[in-house]
């Protein structure tokens, strides 16, 4: 299932990555707050079995109490916060690749799901969400056959 919004998000991520790389090459310049303080997107794997959709999100340093996981329509929405530890003294970063602050990730689901029976586990920095697929009820329909019209 192709989602125009999902494709656009991938392009936005690519643009942000290019801008970040540009600022890394400027040496010790501080990254501009106006661009980088928006919510970041955790990396995710999404796969499907015959019975369920499985989403694994990389969320090291996140506390469970800060997680908000929900299904809204055809989207799985992940929100939360990775707090930044304040340094006791001023530091100069040489490499700064870890995202802190609020995060949000909208993941398009490839099929109808049974959100009420979803289960999530969190351990060793990974959130795993298992969402059963909705089973379409097969109701046999009887078709009347009219043999007199031939």
N, C-alpha and C positions, 0 to 999 in steps of 0.2 A: 504494500500500500504506500504510494508516494504521497507525501504531504508537502505542499508548497511552503508552508511555514517551517517545516523541518529542514527543507533544503536551504531556505533563507538563513536559518539559524546556523547551519554549517558554514555558510559564507561569512556570517558575522564573526564566528569563532576564528576563521582563517584570517580575517582582517585584523582582529585583536591580536592574534599571535604575531602577525607581521609587524604591527606597531610596537609590541613588546620587544621584539627582536631588535628593532631600530633603536629603542632607548637603551638596551643592553650595550649596544656598540658605542654609545655616548659616554661610556665609562661610569663615573660616579654620580651622574645626574640623577636626581630623584625622579621617579615615575610620576607623571602628572595625575593628581588626585581626581580631577574631573572625569578622566577616562576610565581609570582602573577601580574606582570605588563602587561601581555597580556590582550587582550580584554575579558571582562566578558560577560556572557550571562544572559539577564533578564529572569525571569520566565514568562511563557506564557501558556494560555489555547487556544486550537484550537478545534472548534466544527463545525458541519455541519448541515444545514437545507436542505430542498428539493431544495431551490433556491440559497443558498450562503454558503461560508466558512466564519466563524467568528473567528478572532484571537484577543485575549486580552493579552496585555503585561503590566507587572507591571514596571512602569518607574518613580517612585517618585523622585523628585529633578531634573528631566530632563527638559530643556527648549525646546519648540517646534522648535525653529530655529536650534537646533543641531540635529534634527531627520532627518534621510534619510530612507525612506520606499520605496521599489521597488519590483516588481515581475520580476524575470529573469527565464524564462523557467518554470520549475516545483517548483521553490523556491520563498518564500516570504523572503526578506532580510531586516532586521532591523539593523540600525547603528546609533550611536550617542555618546554623551559624557555626563557623570555626573561629573561636576566640584567638586573639593574638596575645602572646605573652609579652608584656612590656619589659624591655631590657633595663637593668638597673643603671647602666651608664650608656652614653651615646655610642652608637656603633655605626660603622660604614659598611654597607652591604657591597659585596663583590659580585654575588649572584643572588637573585631574589626570584625564585620560581614557585614558591608555595603560596597559594591563595588563602587569604584570611577574610573574615567578615561574613556577610550573608551570602548564601548560595541558593540558587533555584534552577531546577531542571525540569522541563516539560518533555515527556517521552510519549510520542504517538504509539498507541497500541495497535497491533496488526489485525486484531479481530475483537469481537464482542467478548467481554469477560464477566465473570461472576465476582465482582468486587467485594461482596459481603463475606466471601470465604477466602479472601487473600490472607497470606501469612508472611510475616517479615521477621528476619533474624539479623542481628548485628553483632559482629565479632571480628577481632583482628583487623579493624579498619575497613571492613567491607559490610555493606548492607545488602542482604539478599531478599528480594520480594518475589513470592510465587503467587501468581494469580490464575486460578482455574479458568479455562475457557467456558463460555456459556454453551450449553448443549442445546441445540435446536430440538424441540420436541417433535418427533415424527408422528404425526397423526394420520393414520390411513384414511384416505379419502376414497369413497366409493363413487365410481362414475357409472351413471345409467347409460346403457347402450340401447339405442333405438334401431331395431333391425328393419322397420317398415319403410324407411326412407330410401332404400336402394332398389 
